[in-house]
């Protein structure tokens, strides 16, 4: 796979929670205890055959990233 985005985070599927239309996928990121959660269509999750322990990339596409402090 080659992709132009710089925001590709490697990890392993931790949990897959299918719903009626969408599926929530929790990915444990490599190199630490951080996780990211994505909501994708159920059809996409089934097509990718997502399962816990599977190696994946969480690809983030955003038009802006905000920074906040306390």
PQR file with spaces between the fields and no chain letter, atoms N, CA, C, O and H, PARSE charges and radii, in Angstrom:
ATOM       1  N    UNK     1       0.847   -1.173    0.000 -0.4000 1.5000
ATOM       2  CA   UNK     1       0.000    0.000    0.000 -0.0000 2.0000
ATOM       3  C    UNK     1       0.887    1.229    0.000  0.5500 1.7000
ATOM       4  O    UNK     1       1.819    1.329    0.798 -0.5500 1.4000
ATOM       5  N    UNK     2       0.602    2.153   -0.883 -0.4000 1.5000
ATOM       6  CA   UNK     2       1.247    3.459   -0.883 -0.0000 2.0000
ATOM       7  C    UNK     2       0.144    4.497   -0.791  0.5500 1.7000
ATOM       8  O    UNK     2      -0.895    4.374   -1.440 -0.5500 1.4000
ATOM       9  H    UNK     2      -0.155    2.071   -1.532  0.4000 1.0000
ATOM      10  N    UNK     3       0.377    5.521    0.021 -0.4000 1.5000
ATOM      11  CA   UNK     3      -0.629    6.563    0.208 -0.0000 2.0000
ATOM      12  C    UNK     3       0.082    7.887    0.439  0.5500 1.7000
ATOM      13  O    UNK     3       1.176    7.913    1.002 -0.5500 1.4000
ATOM      14  H    UNK     3       1.221    5.621    0.549  0.4000 1.0000
ATOM      15  N    UNK     4      -0.522    8.971    0.016 -0.4000 1.5000
ATOM      16  CA   UNK     4       0.136   10.271    0.105 -0.0000 2.0000
ATOM      17  C    UNK     4       0.068   10.900    1.484  0.5500 1.7000
ATOM      18  O    UNK     4       0.876   11.776    1.791 -0.5500 1.4000
ATOM      19  H    UNK     4      -1.411    8.949   -0.441  0.4000 1.0000
ATOM      20  N    UNK     5      -0.843   10.495    2.304 -0.4000 1.5000
ATOM      21  CA   UNK     5      -0.999   11.130    3.611 -0.0000 2.0000
ATOM      22  C    UNK     5       0.188   10.854    4.527  0.5500 1.7000
ATOM      23  O    UNK     5       0.805    9.791    4.463 -0.5500 1.4000
ATOM      24  H    UNK     5      -1.500    9.783    2.055  0.4000 1.0000
ATOM      25  N    UNK     6       0.494   11.818    5.371 -0.4000 1.5000
ATOM      26  CA   UNK     6       1.566   11.658    6.363 -0.0000 2.0000
ATOM      27  C    UNK     6       1.012   11.164    7.685  0.5500 1.7000
ATOM      28  O    UNK     6       1.769   10.779    8.577 -0.5500 1.4000
ATOM      29  H    UNK     6      -0.007   12.682    5.423  0.4000 1.0000
ATOM      30  N    UNK     7      -0.283   11.173    7.810 -0.4000 1.5000
ATOM      31  CA   UNK     7      -0.918   10.831    9.083 -0.0000 2.0000
ATOM      32  C    UNK     7      -1.413    9.389    9.085  0.5500 1.7000
ATOM      33  O    UNK     7      -2.603    9.141    9.274 -0.5500 1.4000
ATOM      34  H    UNK     7      -0.897   11.485    7.086  0.4000 1.0000
ATOM      35  N    UNK     8      -0.518    8.454    8.878 -0.4000 1.5000
ATOM      36  CA   UNK     8      -0.838    7.038    8.916 -0.0000 2.0000
ATOM      37  C    UNK     8      -0.217    6.450   10.177  0.5500 1.7000
ATOM      38  O    UNK     8       1.006    6.416   10.315 -0.5500 1.4000
ATOM      39  H    UNK     8       0.449    8.656    8.725  0.4000 1.0000
ATOM      40  N    UNK     9      -1.060    5.989   11.092 -0.4000 1.5000
ATOM      41  CA   UNK     9      -0.608    5.493   12.387 -0.0000 2.0000
ATOM      42  C    UNK     9      -0.751    3.975   12.423  0.5500 1.7000
ATOM      43  O    UNK     9      -1.858    3.450   12.304 -0.5500 1.4000
ATOM      44  H    UNK     9      -2.054    6.017   10.980  0.4000 1.0000
ATOM      45  N    UNK    10       0.356    3.277   12.585 -0.4000 1.5000
ATOM      46  CA   UNK    10       0.343    1.816   12.584 -0.0000 2.0000
ATOM      47  C    UNK    10      -0.091    1.290   13.939  0.5500 1.7000
ATOM      48  O    UNK    10       0.262    1.848   14.977 -0.5500 1.4000
ATOM      49  H    UNK    10       1.255    3.703   12.681  0.4000 1.0000
ATOM      50  N    UNK    11      -0.864    0.205   13.918 -0.4000 1.5000
ATOM      51  CA   UNK    11      -1.298   -0.412   15.160 -0.0000 2.0000
ATOM      52  C    UNK    11      -1.974   -1.738   14.927  0.5500 1.7000
ATOM      53  O    UNK    11      -1.921   -2.299   13.833 -0.5500 1.4000
ATOM      54  H    UNK    11      -1.150   -0.248   13.074  0.4000 1.0000
ATOM      55  N    UNK    12      -2.616   -2.237   15.980 -0.4000 1.5000
ATOM      56  CA   UNK    12      -3.354   -3.497   15.911 -0.0000 2.0000
ATOM      57  C    UNK    12      -4.781   -3.255   16.359  0.5500 1.7000
ATOM      58  O    UNK    12      -5.040   -2.481   17.280 -0.5500 1.4000
ATOM      59  H    UNK    12      -2.659   -1.781   16.869  0.4000 1.0000
ATOM      60  N    UNK    13      -5.707   -3.935   15.688 -0.4000 1.5000
ATOM      61  CA   UNK    13      -7.106   -3.842   16.084 -0.0000 2.0000
ATOM      62  C    UNK    13      -7.243   -4.413   17.492  0.5500 1.7000
ATOM      63  O    UNK    13      -6.822   -5.538   17.764 -0.5500 1.4000
ATOM      64  H    UNK    13      -5.498   -4.564   14.940  0.4000 1.0000
ATOM      65  N    UNK    14      -7.830   -3.630   18.371 -0.4000 1.5000
ATOM      66  CA   UNK    14      -8.059   -4.069   19.744 -0.0000 2.0000
ATOM      67  C    UNK    14      -9.493   -4.565   19.917  0.5500 1.7000
ATOM      68  O    UNK    14      -9.749   -5.568   20.584 -0.5500 1.4000
ATOM      69  H    UNK    14      -8.171   -2.716   18.150  0.4000 1.0000
ATOM      70  N    UNK    15     -10.427   -3.828   19.291 -0.4000 1.5000
ATOM      71  CA   UNK    15     -11.836   -4.174   19.476 -0.0000 2.0000
ATOM      72  C    UNK    15     -12.614   -3.757   18.232  0.5500 1.7000
ATOM      73  O    UNK    15     -12.333   -2.722   17.629 -0.5500 1.4000
ATOM      74  H    UNK    15     -10.219   -3.014   18.749  0.4000 1.0000
ATOM      75  N    UNK    16     -13.608   -4.585   17.851 -0.4000 1.5000
ATOM      76  CA   UNK    16     -14.509   -4.286   16.746 -0.0000 2.0000
ATOM      77  C    UNK    16     -15.926   -4.400   17.279  0.5500 1.7000
ATOM      78  O    UNK    16     -16.351   -5.464   17.730 -0.5500 1.4000
ATOM      79  H    UNK    16     -13.837   -5.426   18.341  0.4000 1.0000
ATOM      80  N    UNK    17     -16.661   -3.275   17.221 -0.4000 1.5000
ATOM      81  CA   UNK    17     -18.035   -3.269   17.747 -0.0000 2.0000
ATOM      82  C    UNK    17     -19.001   -2.914   16.611  0.5500 1.7000
ATOM      83  O    UNK    17     -19.229   -1.736   16.338 -0.5500 1.4000
ATOM      84  H    UNK    17     -16.316   -2.411   16.855  0.4000 1.0000
ATOM      85  N    UNK    18     -19.573   -3.936   15.946 -0.4000 1.5000
ATOM      86  CA   UNK    18     -20.495   -3.659   14.852 -0.0000 2.0000
ATOM      87  C    UNK    18     -21.832   -3.138   15.356  0.5500 1.7000
ATOM      88  O    UNK    18     -22.335   -3.581   16.389 -0.5500 1.4000
ATOM      89  H    UNK    18     -19.388   -4.893   16.169  0.4000 1.0000
ATOM      90  N    UNK    19     -22.399   -2.197   14.620 -0.4000 1.5000
ATOM      91  CA   UNK    19     -23.731   -1.691   14.885 -0.0000 2.0000
ATOM      92  C    UNK    19     -24.601   -1.981   13.676  0.5500 1.7000
ATOM      93  O    UNK    19     -24.195   -2.723   12.782 -0.5500 1.4000
ATOM      94  H    UNK    19     -21.990   -1.837   13.782  0.4000 1.0000
ATOM      95  N    UNK    20     -25.789   -1.404   13.639 -0.4000 1.5000
ATOM      96  CA   UNK    20     -26.709   -1.642   12.531 -0.0000 2.0000
ATOM      97  C    UNK    20     -26.154   -1.096   11.214  0.5500 1.7000
ATOM      98  O    UNK    20     -26.325   -1.715   10.164 -0.5500 1.4000
ATOM      99  H    UNK    20     -26.119   -0.801   14.365  0.4000 1.0000
ATOM     100  N    UNK    21     -25.493    0.059   11.269 -0.4000 1.5000
ATOM     101  CA   UNK    21     -24.993    0.693   10.046 -0.0000 2.0000
ATOM     102  C    UNK    21     -23.483    0.894   10.094  0.5500 1.7000
ATOM     103  O    UNK    21     -22.794    0.644    9.105 -0.5500 1.4000
ATOM     104  H    UNK    21     -25.354    0.562   12.122  0.4000 1.0000
ATOM     105  N    UNK    22     -22.961    1.345   11.242 -0.4000 1.5000
ATOM     106  CA   UNK    22     -21.538    1.627   11.404 -0.0000 2.0000
ATOM     107  C    UNK    22     -20.885    0.639   12.352  0.5500 1.7000
ATOM     108  O    UNK    22     -21.554   -0.035   13.136 -0.5500 1.4000
ATOM     109  H    UNK    22     -23.521    1.548   12.045  0.4000 1.0000
ATOM     110  N    UNK    23     -19.567    0.567   12.264 -0.4000 1.5000
ATOM     111  CA   UNK    23     -18.771   -0.268   13.160 -0.0000 2.0000
ATOM     112  C    UNK    23     -17.725    0.607   13.825  0.5500 1.7000
ATOM     113  O    UNK    23     -17.054    1.396   13.159 -0.5500 1.4000
ATOM     114  H    UNK    23     -19.024    1.115   11.627  0.4000 1.0000
ATOM     115  N    UNK    24     -17.585    0.469   15.138 -0.4000 1.5000
ATOM     116  CA   UNK    24     -16.561    1.195   15.884 -0.0000 2.0000
ATOM     117  C    UNK    24     -15.346    0.291   16.016  0.5500 1.7000
ATOM     118  O    UNK    24     -15.447   -0.839   16.495 -0.5500 1.4000
ATOM     119  H    UNK    24     -18.130   -0.171   15.678  0.4000 1.0000
ATOM     120  N    UNK    25     -14.193    0.801   15.585 -0.4000 1.5000
ATOM     121  CA   UNK    25     -12.954    0.023   15.605 -0.0000 2.0000
ATOM     122  C    UNK    25     -11.948    0.730   16.504  0.5500 1.7000
ATOM     123  O    UNK    25     -11.603    1.887   16.264 -0.5500 1.4000
ATOM     124  H    UNK    25     -14.111    1.719   15.196  0.4000 1.0000
ATOM     125  N    UNK    26     -11.482    0.041   17.531 -0.4000 1.5000
ATOM     126  CA   UNK    26     -10.457    0.571   18.417 -0.0000 2.0000
ATOM     127  C    UNK    26      -9.116   -0.019   17.996  0.5500 1.7000
ATOM     128  O    UNK    26      -8.965   -1.235   17.876 -0.5500 1.4000
ATOM     129  H    UNK    26     -11.763   -0.899   17.726  0.4000 1.0000
ATOM     130  N    UNK    27      -8.138    0.874   17.772 -0.4000 1.5000
ATOM     131  CA   UNK    27      -6.803    0.462   17.336 -0.0000 2.0000
ATOM     132  C    UNK    27      -5.801    0.843   18.414  0.5500 1.7000
ATOM     133  O    UNK    27      -5.729    2.006   18.812 -0.5500 1.4000
ATOM     134  H    UNK    27      -8.261    1.862   17.869  0.4000 1.0000
ATOM     135  N    UNK    28      -5.031   -0.123   18.886 -0.4000 1.5000
ATOM     136  CA   UNK    28      -3.930    0.126   19.815 -0.0000 2.0000
ATOM     137  C    UNK    28      -2.712    0.489   18.977  0.5500 1.7000
ATOM     138  O    UNK    28      -2.233   -0.325   18.187 -0.5500 1.4000
ATOM     139  H    UNK    28      -5.089   -1.067   18.562  0.4000 1.0000
ATOM     140  N    UNK    29      -2.210    1.705   19.147 -0.4000 1.5000
ATOM     141  CA   UNK    29      -1.105    2.190   18.330 -0.0000 2.0000
ATOM     142  C    UNK    29       0.218    1.574   18.759  0.5500 1.7000
ATOM     143  O    UNK    29       0.452    1.326   19.942 -0.5500 1.4000
ATOM     144  H    UNK    29      -2.599    2.366   19.789  0.4000 1.0000
ATOM     145  N    UNK    30       1.083    1.330   17.769 -0.4000 1.5000
ATOM     146  CA   UNK    30       2.416    0.778   18.052 -0.0000 2.0000
ATOM     147  C    UNK    30       3.213    1.736   18.916  0.5500 1.7000
ATOM     148  O    UNK    30       3.067    2.953   18.802 -0.5500 1.4000
ATOM     149  H    UNK    30       0.893    1.531   16.808  0.4000 1.0000
ATOM     150  N    UNK    31       4.047    1.195   19.772 -0.4000 1.5000
ATOM     151  CA   UNK    31       4.984    2.003   20.536 -0.0000 2.0000
ATOM     152  C    UNK    31       4.438    2.621   21.800  0.5500 1.7000
ATOM     153  O    UNK    31       5.048    3.549   22.330 -0.5500 1.4000
ATOM     154  H    UNK    31       4.166    0.207   19.865  0.4000 1.0000
ATOM     155  N    UNK    32       3.329    2.153   22.299 -0.4000 1.5000
ATOM     156  CA   UNK    32       2.831    2.756   23.532 -0.0000 2.0000
ATOM     157  C    UNK    32       1.442    2.288   23.894  0.5500 1.7000
ATOM     158  O    UNK    32       0.922    1.308   23.361 -0.5500 1.4000
ATOM     159  H    UNK    32       2.834    1.399   21.867  0.4000 1.0000
ATOM     160  N    UNK    33       0.863    3.023   24.820 -0.4000 1.5000
ATOM     161  CA   UNK    33      -0.457    2.648   25.323 -0.0000 2.0000
ATOM     162  C    UNK    33      -1.573    3.477   24.698  0.5500 1.7000
ATOM     163  O    UNK    33      -2.718    3.410   25.145 -0.5500 1.4000
ATOM     164  H    UNK    33       1.285    3.820   25.253  0.4000 1.0000
ATOM     165  N    UNK    34      -1.246    4.265   23.657 -0.4000 1.5000
ATOM     166  CA   UNK    34      -2.255    5.103   23.015 -0.0000 2.0000
ATOM     167  C    UNK    34      -3.177    4.280   22.128  0.5500 1.7000
ATOM     168  O    UNK    34      -2.778    3.273   21.544 -0.5500 1.4000
ATOM     169  H    UNK    34      -0.316    4.319   23.294  0.4000 1.0000
ATOM     170  N    UNK    35      -4.426    4.739   22.045 -0.4000 1.5000
ATOM     171  CA   UNK    35      -5.420    4.110   21.190 -0.0000 2.0000
ATOM     172  C    UNK    35      -6.104    5.182   20.363  0.5500 1.7000
ATOM     173  O    UNK    35      -6.130    6.354   20.739 -0.5500 1.4000
ATOM     174  H    UNK    35      -4.751    5.557   22.520  0.4000 1.0000
ATOM     175  N    UNK    36      -6.654    4.771   19.240 -0.4000 1.5000
ATOM     176  CA   UNK    36      -7.478    5.644   18.424 -0.0000 2.0000
ATOM     177  C    UNK    36      -8.729    4.854   18.054  0.5500 1.7000
ATOM     178  O    UNK    36      -8.664    3.649   17.809 -0.5500 1.4000
ATOM     179  H    UNK    36      -6.633    3.820   18.934  0.4000 1.0000
ATOM     180  N    UNK    37      -9.864    5.543   18.016 -0.4000 1.5000
ATOM     181  CA   UNK    37     -11.130    4.897   17.691 -0.0000 2.0000
ATOM     182  C    UNK    37     -11.658    5.489   16.399  0.5500 1.7000
ATOM     183  O    UNK    37     -11.717    6.709   16.245 -0.5500 1.4000
ATOM     184  H    UNK    37      -9.917    6.521   18.215  0.4000 1.0000
ATOM     185  N    UNK    38     -12.039    4.629   15.473 -0.4000 1.5000
ATOM     186  CA   UNK    38     -12.607    5.056   14.202 -0.0000 2.0000
ATOM     187  C    UNK    38     -14.004    4.478   14.064  0.5500 1.7000
ATOM     188  O    UNK    38     -14.274    3.358   14.499 -0.5500 1.4000
ATOM     189  H    UNK    38     -11.990    3.638   15.598  0.4000 1.0000
ATOM     190  N    UNK    39     -14.885    5.251   13.454 -0.4000 1.5000
ATOM     191  CA   UNK    39     -16.213    4.764   13.112 -0.0000 2.0000
ATOM     192  C    UNK    39     -16.259    4.670   11.597  0.5500 1.7000
ATOM     193  O    UNK    39     -16.149    5.676   10.895 -0.5500 1.4000
ATOM     194  H    UNK    39     -14.666    6.160   13.101  0.4000 1.0000
ATOM     195  N    UNK    40     -16.424    3.442   11.099 -0.4000 1.5000
ATOM     196  CA   UNK    40     -16.471    3.199    9.660 -0.0000 2.0000
ATOM     197  C    UNK    40     -17.773    2.475    9.339  0.5500 1.7000
ATOM     198  O    UNK    40     -18.458    1.994   10.242 -0.5500 1.4000
ATOM     199  H    UNK    40     -16.513    2.625   11.668  0.4000 1.0000
ATOM     200  N    UNK    41     -18.112    2.397    8.069 -0.4000 1.5000
ATOM     201  CA   UNK    41     -19.338    1.681    7.726 -0.0000 2.0000
ATOM     202  C    UNK    41     -19.181    0.199    8.044  0.5500 1.7000
ATOM     203  O    UNK    41     -18.084   -0.358    7.994 -0.5500 1.4000
ATOM     204  H    UNK    41     -17.555    2.788    7.336  0.4000 1.0000
ATOM     205  N    UNK    42     -20.293   -0.411    8.368 -0.4000 1.5000
ATOM     206  CA   UNK    42     -20.273   -1.847    8.647 -0.0000 2.0000
ATOM     207  C    UNK    42     -19.798   -2.625    7.417  0.5500 1.7000
ATOM     208  O    UNK    42     -19.066   -3.607    7.532 -0.5500 1.4000
ATOM     209  H    UNK    42     -21.184    0.042    8.408  0.4000 1.0000
ATOM     210  N    UNK    43     -20.230   -2.164    6.235 -0.4000 1.5000
ATOM     211  CA   UNK    43     -19.818   -2.829    4.993 -0.0000 2.0000
ATOM     212  C    UNK    43     -18.295   -2.782    4.825  0.5500 1.7000
ATOM     213  O    UNK    43     -17.695   -3.767    4.395 -0.5500 1.4000
ATOM     214  H    UNK    43     -20.825   -1.366    6.141  0.4000 1.0000
ATOM     215  N    UNK    44     -17.661   -1.646    5.160 -0.4000 1.5000
ATOM     216  CA   UNK    44     -16.201   -1.542    5.057 -0.0000 2.0000
ATOM     217  C    UNK    44     -15.517   -2.472    6.042  0.5500 1.7000
ATOM     218  O    UNK    44     -14.536   -3.130    5.694 -0.5500 1.4000
ATOM     219  H    UNK    44     -18.148   -0.846    5.509  0.4000 1.0000
ATOM     220  N    UNK    45     -16.018   -2.536    7.258 -0.4000 1.5000
ATOM     221  CA   UNK    45     -15.430   -3.429    8.266 -0.0000 2.0000
ATOM     222  C    UNK    45     -15.516   -4.880    7.815  0.5500 1.7000
ATOM     223  O    UNK    45     -14.572   -5.650    7.997 -0.5500 1.4000
ATOM     224  H    UNK    45     -16.815   -2.002    7.541  0.4000 1.0000
ATOM     225  N    UNK    46     -16.643   -5.250    7.230 -0.4000 1.5000
ATOM     226  CA   UNK    46     -16.807   -6.623    6.747 -0.0000 2.0000
ATOM     227  C    UNK    46     -15.896   -6.896    5.552  0.5500 1.7000
ATOM     228  O    UNK    46     -15.300   -7.969    5.459 -0.5500 1.4000
ATOM     229  H    UNK    46     -17.410   -4.625    7.083  0.4000 1.0000
ATOM     230  N    UNK    47     -15.784   -5.924    4.631 -0.4000 1.5000
ATOM     231  CA   UNK    47     -14.926   -6.089    3.457 -0.0000 2.0000
ATOM     232  C    UNK    47     -13.465   -6.253    3.863  0.5500 1.7000
ATOM     233  O    UNK    47     -12.734   -7.039    3.262 -0.5500 1.4000
ATOM     234  H    UNK    47     -16.268   -5.052    4.706  0.4000 1.0000
ATOM     235  N    UNK    48     -13.040   -5.503    4.893 -0.4000 1.5000
ATOM     236  CA   UNK    48     -11.664   -5.590    5.391 -0.0000 2.0000
ATOM     237  C    UNK    48     -11.449   -6.789    6.308  0.5500 1.7000
ATOM     238  O    UNK    48     -10.317   -7.115    6.663 -0.5500 1.4000
ATOM     239  H    UNK    48     -13.634   -4.864    5.381  0.4000 1.0000
ATOM     240  N    UNK    49     -12.544   -7.441    6.687 -0.4000 1.5000
ATOM     241  CA   UNK    49     -12.493   -8.597    7.599 -0.0000 2.0000
ATOM     242  C    UNK    49     -11.726   -8.257    8.872  0.5500 1.7000
ATOM     243  O    UNK    49     -10.842   -9.002    9.294 -0.5500 1.4000
ATOM     244  H    UNK    49     -13.464   -7.176    6.399  0.4000 1.0000
ATOM     245  N    UNK    50     -12.074   -7.116    9.481 -0.4000 1.5000
ATOM     246  CA   UNK    50     -11.373   -6.645   10.671 -0.0000 2.0000
ATOM     247  C    UNK    50     -11.619   -7.574   11.853  0.5500 1.7000
ATOM     248  O    UNK    50     -12.739   -8.028   12.086 -0.5500 1.4000
ATOM     249  H    UNK    50     -12.792   -6.510    9.138  0.4000 1.0000
ATOM     250  N    UNK    51     -10.549   -7.844   12.589 -0.4000 1.5000
ATOM     251  CA   UNK    51     -10.629   -8.711   13.761 -0.0000 2.0000
ATOM     252  C    UNK    51      -9.548   -8.303   14.747  0.5500 1.7000
ATOM     253  O    UNK    51      -8.498   -7.807   14.338 -0.5500 1.4000
ATOM     254  H    UNK    51      -9.639   -7.475   12.400  0.4000 1.0000
ATOM     255  N    UNK    52      -9.785   -8.503   16.046 -0.4000 1.5000
ATOM     256  CA   UNK    52      -8.770   -8.180   17.044 -0.0000 2.0000
ATOM     257  C    UNK    52      -7.436   -8.864   16.730  0.5500 1.7000
ATOM     258  O    UNK    52      -7.389  -10.025   16.325 -0.5500 1.4000
ATOM     259  H    UNK    52     -10.638   -8.905   16.378  0.4000 1.0000
ATOM     260  N    UNK    53      -6.350   -8.101   16.933 -0.4000 1.5000
ATOM     261  CA   UNK    53      -5.003   -8.607   16.687 -0.0000 2.0000
ATOM     262  C    UNK    53      -4.486   -8.347   15.285  0.5500 1.7000
ATOM     263  O    UNK    53      -3.303   -8.553   15.013 -0.5500 1.4000
ATOM     264  H    UNK    53      -6.388   -7.157   17.263  0.4000 1.0000
ATOM     265  N    UNK    54      -5.357   -7.895   14.391 -0.4000 1.5000
ATOM     266  CA   UNK    54      -4.968   -7.642   13.007 -0.0000 2.0000
ATOM     267  C    UNK    54      -4.153   -6.354   12.903  0.5500 1.7000
ATOM     268  O    UNK    54      -4.499   -5.346   13.519 -0.5500 1.4000
ATOM     269  H    UNK    54      -6.318   -7.728   14.611  0.4000 1.0000
ATOM     270  N    UNK    55      -3.074   -6.387   12.125 -0.4000 1.5000
ATOM     271  CA   UNK    55      -2.274   -5.187   11.856 -0.0000 2.0000
ATOM     272  C    UNK    55      -3.044   -4.277   10.908  0.5500 1.7000
ATOM     273  O    UNK    55      -3.562   -4.726    9.886 -0.5500 1.4000
ATOM     274  H    UNK    55      -2.793   -7.206   11.624  0.4000 1.0000
ATOM     275  N    UNK    56      -3.114   -2.996   11.254 -0.4000 1.5000
ATOM     276  CA   UNK    56      -3.821   -2.021   10.433 -0.0000 2.0000
ATOM     277  C    UNK    56      -3.103   -0.679   10.501  0.5500 1.7000
ATOM     278  O    UNK    56      -2.190   -0.486   11.305 -0.5500 1.4000
ATOM     279  H    UNK    56      -2.693   -2.631   12.084  0.4000 1.0000
ATOM     280  N    UNK    57      -3.527    0.236    9.653 -0.4000 1.5000
ATOM     281  CA   UNK    57      -3.113    1.629    9.712 -0.0000 2.0000
ATOM     282  C    UNK    57      -4.351    2.473    9.954  0.5500 1.7000
ATOM     283  O    UNK    57      -5.362    2.301    9.273 -0.5500 1.4000
ATOM     284  H    UNK    57      -4.269    0.079    9.000  0.4000 1.0000
ATOM     285  N    UNK    58      -4.282    3.384   10.918 -0.4000 1.5000
ATOM     286  CA   UNK    58      -5.323    4.386   11.110 -0.0000 2.0000
ATOM     287  C    UNK    58      -4.861    5.607   10.328  0.5500 1.7000
ATOM     288  O    UNK    58      -3.846    6.219   10.663 -0.5500 1.4000
ATOM     289  H    UNK    58      -3.461    3.523   11.471  0.4000 1.0000
ATOM     290  N    UNK    59      -5.600    5.955    9.295 -0.4000 1.5000
ATOM     291  CA   UNK    59      -5.214    7.053    8.419 -0.0000 2.0000
ATOM     292  C    UNK    59      -6.113    8.244    8.720  0.5500 1.7000
ATOM     293  O    UNK    59      -7.335    8.159    8.603 -0.5500 1.4000
ATOM     294  H    UNK    59      -6.424    5.458    9.023  0.4000 1.0000
ATOM     295  N    UNK    60      -5.494    9.354    9.109 -0.4000 1.5000
ATOM     296  CA   UNK    60      -6.232   10.541    9.528 -0.0000 2.0000
ATOM     297  C    UNK    60      -6.183   11.574    8.410  0.5500 1.7000
ATOM     298  O    UNK    60      -5.111   11.968    7.953 -0.5500 1.4000
ATOM     299  H    UNK    60      -4.501    9.423    9.205  0.4000 1.0000
ATOM     300  N    UNK    61      -7.373   12.005    7.979 -0.4000 1.5000
ATOM     301  CA   UNK    61      -7.464   13.072    6.975 -0.0000 2.0000
ATOM     302  C    UNK    61      -8.289   14.191    7.588  0.5500 1.7000
ATOM     303  O    UNK    61      -9.447   13.998    7.960 -0.5500 1.4000
ATOM     304  H    UNK    61      -8.244   11.684    8.351  0.4000 1.0000
ATOM     305  N    UNK    62      -7.685   15.343    7.685 -0.4000 1.5000
ATOM     306  CA   UNK    62      -8.390   16.483    8.284 -0.0000 2.0000
ATOM     307  C    UNK    62      -7.960   17.763    7.593  0.5500 1.7000
ATOM     308  O    UNK    62      -6.806   17.915    7.194 -0.5500 1.4000
ATOM     309  H    UNK    62      -6.745   15.499    7.382  0.4000 1.0000
ATOM     310  N    UNK    63      -8.891   18.666    7.461 -0.4000 1.5000
ATOM     311  CA   UNK    63      -8.532   19.945    6.848 -0.0000 2.0000
ATOM     312  C    UNK    63      -7.857   20.875    7.853  0.5500 1.7000
ATOM     313  O    UNK    63      -7.202   21.843    7.465 -0.5500 1.4000
ATOM     314  H    UNK    63      -9.829   18.543    7.785  0.4000 1.0000
ATOM     315  N    UNK    64      -8.018   20.583    9.143 -0.4000 1.5000
ATOM     316  CA   UNK    64      -7.335   21.372   10.163 -0.0000 2.0000
ATOM     317  C    UNK    64      -7.122   20.549   11.416  0.5500 1.7000
ATOM     318  O    UNK    64      -7.881   19.626   11.712 -0.5500 1.4000
ATOM     319  H    UNK    64      -8.550   19.797    9.458  0.4000 1.0000
ATOM     320  N    UNK    65      -6.091   20.895   12.136 -0.4000 1.5000
ATOM     321  CA   UNK    65      -5.802   20.270   13.424 -0.0000 2.0000
ATOM     322  C    UNK    65      -5.719   21.403   14.433  0.5500 1.7000
ATOM     323  O    UNK    65      -5.002   22.379   14.214 -0.5500 1.4000
ATOM     324  H    UNK    65      -5.475   21.645   11.895  0.4000 1.0000
ATOM     325  N    UNK    66      -6.442   21.283   15.530 -0.4000 1.5000
ATOM     326  CA   UNK    66      -6.467   22.334   16.544 -0.0000 2.0000
ATOM     327  C    UNK    66      -5.603   21.932   17.730  0.5500 1.7000
ATOM     328  O    UNK    66      -5.492   20.752   18.062 -0.5500 1.4000
ATOM     329  H    UNK    66      -7.025   20.490   15.708  0.4000 1.0000
ATOM     330  N    UNK    67      -5.002   22.918   18.356 -0.4000 1.5000
ATOM     331  CA   UNK    67      -4.179   22.731   19.549 -0.0000 2.0000
ATOM     332  C    UNK    67      -4.831   23.516   20.677  0.5500 1.7000
ATOM     333  O    UNK    67      -5.281   24.644   20.479 -0.5500 1.4000
ATOM     334  H    UNK    67      -5.092   23.877   18.086  0.4000 1.0000
ATOM     335  N    UNK    68      -4.880   22.910   21.870 -0.4000 1.5000
ATOM     336  CA   UNK    68      -5.464   23.583   23.027 -0.0000 2.0000
ATOM     337  C    UNK    68      -4.560   23.405   24.232  0.5500 1.7000
ATOM     338  O    UNK    68      -3.798   22.441   24.312 -0.5500 1.4000
ATOM     339  H    UNK    68      -4.513   21.993   22.031  0.4000 1.0000
ATOM     340  N    UNK    69      -4.648   24.336   25.168 -0.4000 1.5000
ATOM     341  CA   UNK    69      -3.953   24.219   26.439 -0.0000 2.0000
ATOM     342  C    UNK    69      -4.931   24.581   27.548  0.5500 1.7000
ATOM     343  O    UNK    69      -5.961   25.207   27.297 -0.5500 1.4000
ATOM     344  H    UNK    69      -5.267   25.119   25.103  0.4000 1.0000
ATOM     345  N    UNK    70      -4.606   24.187   28.772 -0.4000 1.5000
ATOM     346  CA   UNK    70      -5.437   24.538   29.932 -0.0000 2.0000
ATOM     347  C    UNK    70      -5.102   25.932   30.399  0.5500 1.7000
ATOM     348  O    UNK    70      -5.690   26.418   31.365 -0.5500 1.4000
ATOM     349  H    UNK    70      -3.769   23.679   28.976  0.4000 1.0000
